């Protein structure tokens, strides 16, 4: 179970970093889900990397 959570966490972290590089933002602390981040792009990239979501609420 822990390996699956680590895989998802790594995919989210990697695709969030790529999204931040491709969509420059001002200084500050941001959390995934905030409107300043390209959340739909991050989610699509995570799913595109092979992560299977059984349920997601919020897109």
C-alpha positions as MATLAB code, in Angstrom:
seq = 'XXXXXXXXXXXXXXXXXXXXXXXXXXXXXXXXXXXXXXXXXXXXXXXXXXXXXXXXXXX';
ca = [
       0.000    0.000    0.000;
       2.761    2.462    0.885;
       4.417    1.976   -2.493;
       1.198    2.977   -4.281;
       0.854    6.107   -2.173;
       4.489    6.969   -2.841;
       3.961    6.499   -6.580;
       0.944    8.817   -6.589;
       2.736   11.359   -4.407;
       5.760   11.322   -6.689;
       3.641   11.736   -9.804;
       1.715   14.649   -8.296;
       4.928   16.323   -7.110;
       6.668   15.893  -10.460;
       3.768   17.146  -12.549;
       3.153   20.045  -10.167;
       6.792   21.104  -10.546;
       6.524   20.894  -14.346;
       3.288   22.913  -14.304;
       4.856   25.618  -12.124;
       7.812   25.878  -14.511;
       5.464   26.179  -17.494;
       3.071   28.642  -15.786;
       5.228   31.147  -13.872;
       3.594   32.581  -10.777;
       4.532   35.241   -8.280;
       6.339   34.522   -5.046;
       4.570   32.747   -2.240;
       3.406   29.375   -1.039;
       0.819   27.524   -3.096;
      -1.103   24.329   -2.439;
      -2.368   21.965   -5.091;
      -6.018   22.824   -5.620;
      -5.628   26.578   -5.307;
      -7.016   28.509   -8.282;
      -3.581   30.033   -9.031;
      -2.280   26.620  -10.128;
      -3.177   24.882  -13.398;
      -4.875   22.054  -11.491;
      -6.638   20.499  -14.482;
      -3.298   20.267  -16.319;
      -1.679   18.661  -13.281;
      -4.485   16.126  -12.923;
      -4.435   15.285  -16.637;
      -0.656   14.783  -16.542;
      -0.865   12.532  -13.474;
      -3.531   10.387  -15.126;
      -1.497   10.412  -18.350;
       1.482    9.011  -16.473;
      -0.435    5.812  -15.784;
      -2.070    6.553  -12.426;
      -5.601    5.151  -12.331;
      -8.167    7.184  -10.418;
     -11.216    5.350   -9.211;
     -12.926    8.532   -8.057;
     -12.023   12.204   -8.156;
     -14.183   15.083   -7.034;
     -13.350   18.629   -7.937;
     -12.408   18.969  -11.594;
];
